[in-house]
Amino acid sequence: MADLQANEAFVGAMQNFGADPVTASSITVKLSYAILFSIVLVTLIWLTQRALNSPWGRMIRAIRDNGRGFSSSARPFADLRAR
């Protein structure tokens, strides 16, 4: 990433705007990271929703909701559901 405090265009723009270039560069970098984090978070949420609504996700929910999957368990399935 470019050094904003050494970039003449950025320093000039911030001085014209009436802001301290050091503070403005700090805010710019923090906002950039916040935007990047938000994009990654939204992408992960979108991908998980697509996986949940896909045929694979429906199959996983069906396996989870089906009681016969616990037949090999030492405890009866009805006891696990009652809790």
C-alpha positions in Angstrom: 0.0 0.0 0.0 1.2 3.5 -0.7 2.5 5.7 2.0 -0.3 8.3 2.2 1.7 10.8 4.2 4.3 10.8 1.5 1.8 11.1 -1.3 1.7 14.7 -2.5 -1.8 14.4 -4.0 -3.2 13.0 -0.8 -1.4 15.6 1.4 -2.5 18.4 -0.9 -6.1 17.2 -1.0 -6.2 17.0 2.8 -4.7 20.4 3.3 -7.2 21.9 0.8 -9.9 20.2 2.8 -8.5 21.7 6.0 -7.5 18.4 7.7 -4.3 17.3 9.2 -2.7 14.8 6.7 -1.4 12.5 9.5 -4.8 12.2 11.1 -6.5 11.9 7.7 -4.2 9.1 6.6 -4.9 7.3 9.8 -8.6 7.6 9.4 -8.4 6.6 5.7 -6.4 3.4 6.5 -8.8 2.5 9.4 -11.9 3.0 7.1 -10.2 0.9 4.4 -9.7 -2.0 6.8 -13.3 -1.6 8.1 -14.7 -1.7 4.6 -12.5 -4.7 3.8 -13.7 -6.5 6.9 -17.3 -5.7 6.1 -17.0 -7.0 2.5 -15.5 -10.3 3.8 -18.2 -10.6 6.5 -21.0 -10.0 4.1 -19.5 -12.5 1.6 -19.2 -15.2 4.3 -22.8 -14.6 5.4 -24.0 -14.8 1.8 -22.0 -18.0 1.1 -23.3 -19.7 4.2 -26.9 -18.7 3.3 -26.4 -20.1 -0.2 -25.0 -23.4 1.3 -27.8 -23.6 3.8 -30.4 -23.2 1.0 -28.7 -25.6 -1.5 -29.6 -29.2 -1.9 -26.6 -30.1 0.3 -27.9 -27.8 3.1 -31.3 -29.3 2.9 -29.8 -32.8 3.2 -27.7 -31.8 6.2 -30.9 -30.4 7.9 -32.8 -33.6 7.1 -30.0 -35.7 8.7 -30.0 -33.4 11.7 -33.8 -33.6 12.1 -34.0 -37.4 11.5 -34.0 -39.4 14.8 -32.8 -42.6 13.2 -29.3 -41.2 13.1 -29.0 -41.7 16.8 -29.7 -45.5 16.7 -26.1 -46.3 17.4 -26.1 -44.0 20.4 -26.1 -45.5 23.9 -28.9 -43.1 25.0 -32.4 -43.3 23.5 -33.1 -40.6 21.0 -36.3 -39.5 22.9 -34.2 -38.7 25.9 -32.0 -36.4 23.8 -35.0 -34.6 22.2 -36.7 -34.0 25.6 -33.9 -31.7 26.8 
